[in-house]
Amino acid sequence: NAGVTQTPKFRVLKTGQSMTLLCAQDMNHEYMYWYRQDPGMGLRLIHYSVGEGTTAKGEVPDGYNVSRLKKQNFLLGLESAAPSQTSVYFCASSYVPGTDTQYFGPGTRLTVL
Amino acid sequence: AQSVTQLDSQVPVFEEAPVELRCNYSSSVSVYLFWYVQYPNQGLQLLLKYLSGSTLVKGINGFEAEFNKSQTSFHLRKPSVHISDTAEYFCAVSPPWGGANNLFFGTGTRLTVIP
């Protein structure tokens, strides 16, 4: 039981490059989330999914796209990276929102030059 | 809307001393409250949560928190800290109707335990 895994762990991009972050969970959770963590700002929700095939915008969705083609996977894409997207990205999952514990992956540290 | 304030960005404390990490929330309705811990180079994990019932909530690793509705606070405490408690601690709030986009995190408090 690996829980929530994220790949890659680190990445350096140049401005304008694209990349996809992969999140996988083996807990059969319906809900999945992508957050970014910036110094002094806590975690902010980028996008989330309430089930396979569905996604929705969170607090800071601009510049990102997501897809949930399979229940266990949640992909976060950056089509044209900008330095403002330098951050640590966390994926999380839960059975239900609100009261349920969110289980987090180990994070991806992304630097955009 | 709900929001969380963690006034202390950094808290240094000597090993075996007690610690309190402060969390205040703002909400016009009742809320659910959470404390998450992030150890170095790891993701967040749940320490404890308050949904209803007893205002004193016990969590993992000897931590506890007390919900105080009149002071809109949910402070985290541990009577004797260990080196392994060095981490960043996040308070979070959610309204009772839940919602996948309704969990709001504070800015975090970095606890450093000094040997």
Interface residues (C-beta under 8 A of the other chain):
Chain A: V4 Y31 Y33 G40 M41 G42 L43 R44 L45 Y48 S49 V50 A56 G58 E59 F90 A92 V96 P97 G98 T99 T101 Q102 Y103 F104 G105 P106 G107
Chain B: S9 Y32 Y36 N41 Q42 G43 L44 Q45 L46 K49 L51 F90 S94 P95 P96 W97 G98 G99 A100 N101 N102 L103 F105 G106 T107 G108
